[in-house]
Each structure stands twice: as structure tokens, then as C-alpha cells.
Amino acid sequence: MYGQNNGQPYALCNVTIGSITLSPLGGRLFPLQHITGYFDAVGNLGGIGEATIGSSVPDVWILPNEIAPTNAVPFVYLPEVIQEPPIGQNHPSTSIQALRWNVNMMNSQLASQFIHTLQIKIQFEPENAPNTIKALAFGETQDV
């Protein structure tokens, strides 16, 4: 059963999660190293029951230390995604996509990895199945 879309892919879906406080104002800045997202493993999967990197991976942008994007400080796209935990550390789940976006490739002239507040924009590709964000986690070390 495809629902109200009559078997056609759902449209592109953008979600912005704002006002995430990683450290109190005036306190020690949070040294953000990576963002880990946990999502339902749905859509164009590599094989039956497989949640793989090739399957419907959402795109992620971040806006550190700003209330709203401007021409000077826009949302910063995080292009590199890896399986979480990294391959070889554990068998990945077949029902939940766990993906890690490293923040260290950001242009340091636009934004710092030392963060008080953060906004995250997540974009899901058109699908025949609903996408769900289960959880987001923020790492301050490169360790697993």
C-alpha cells in the first residue's frame, strides 16, 4: 500500500531542526567533530533487508552559532558520510540506518567547529516510503 501518493515517489523533503544548544552561553564551547543520525532503513535499499550506504542517504547541512542563515554565514553542507559504527567495528543494523557526518571538512573561514548552538537541515530524496529521524547524536572526539 503506497498511501495518498498513489505509488509515486513522495516529493523532496527538507527538515530543519533549530535551537540545539551544545554548550551554555558563556561556558566551554563544544568541539563538534561529527554528527551521527539514526534513520529508518526504508526506500531504495541495496538489497532485501540491507541498510547500506547506497540506500537513500539523507543530505545534511549545519548552521553553527547562528539564529538564521545570512549571506556571510550560510548553512554548511557536509558531503562525506560513513557507516556508524565504522565498517569492521560491528555488524551494521538492517532495520536502522546509522550514519556519521564528519564536521572537519567545513571551511573554517565560514564557521568554527567550536559551537554553542546549532541548526541542522536534513534533506531526504523522493521516496515511495516515509523517512523517519530516530535520533541525532553529537560527538566531540573522532573516536568511535
N, C-alpha and C positions, 0 to 999 in steps of 0.2 A: 504494500500500500504506500503510495507516494504522497498522500495528503493533498492539500489545495493547489500544489504546483502542477498537478496532472502529469507527473512523470518528467517534467522539465527541471533542469537544474535551478536551485534557488539562486537569486542574484548575489553578487559580491556583497559580503557582509563586513562592515567595519565596526569595531567596538573600541571606545576609548575609556580607559579606567584611570581616573584622575585622583589627585589629592592623596597619594600614597606617601606617608611620612616614614622615612627610613631612619632619621635621627631627629631629636628635638632641636628646635631653633636655639642657637647658642651652645649646643652640645657638640660632641665629636662628630665630624662628618662620616657617613657610611661609605667605605671604599668598595663600591659596587664592581664586582668582577664578572658576574654572569647573572642572567635571568633564566629560570627554569619554569617551563609551562607544562601543565598536565592537561591533556585533552582527551575526549572520546576518540577512539580509533574508528572513524567512520569514513565513508566516501570512497575515493579511488585507491583502494589498498593494493599493494603489490601482489598479494595472493590471498586466498581464503584464510581468514583468521590471522593475517600478518599485519602488524603495525610497523611499517618500515619508513625510513626517511623519504622514500619516493612517494609516500601516500599523503596527499592533501595536507601539506605542511603549511601552517599559517605564516604570514609575514608579520614582523614585529618592528615597531618604531618606538623610541623613547624620547621624552622631553624632560630632561633633568633640571631641577631647581627653577622652574618657571611655572607661572599660573596659566599662561596662554602662549601659544607659538607666535613668534614675530618674524620679520624678515631677517633679523640679526640671529635669532636662536630658533630655528625650525625643529620639528620632530626629526630625530636622527635614526635612519634605517640601520638595522642590524642584519647584515647579509649572511652571516655564517651560522649555521645551525648544526648541532651534533646530537646524537642519541644520548639520553641521560638514563642510567649511568652509561659512561662510555663503553663501547663495544669491548667485550672481554672481561669487564668488571662483574657482569651479572647477565643473566638472560633477560632481555627486554620483555616487557609485558605485551601480551597480544590483545588486551582489551583497553589499554590506556596508552596514548602516545605521551612519552616523557621526553621533552626536547630542551636543549640548552642553547642559549644565545650568549656568546661571549661579548662583553662590552668593550674590550681593549682595542677594538679596531675603530672606535669613534675618532673623529677629527678633534684633537684636543684643543684646537683654537675655537671650536664651537661650544664644546662642553667638557666638563671635568668628570672623572669617574668618582669624585668625592661628592656625595649627594645628601641633601636634606630631604627634599621632596621629589617625587617622580610621577610622571604620567606615562602610561603605556597605551599604544594603539596597536590593536591586533586585527589583521585582515584575513578572513577565510575566503578561499576561492569558491566559485559557484559549485554547488553540490546537489546530489539527489538525496542527501541525508542531512539532518540537523547537526551542527557542530556545537560542542559544549566545552566551556573552560571549566575544568575541575578545580584547579588551583594554580597559583603563581608563587614562586619562591625566589628569594634574592640572596646570592652568595657573595661573601666578602673575601673568599680565597679561591684560588684556582684548583684547590684540592677537590676530590670527589666527595 
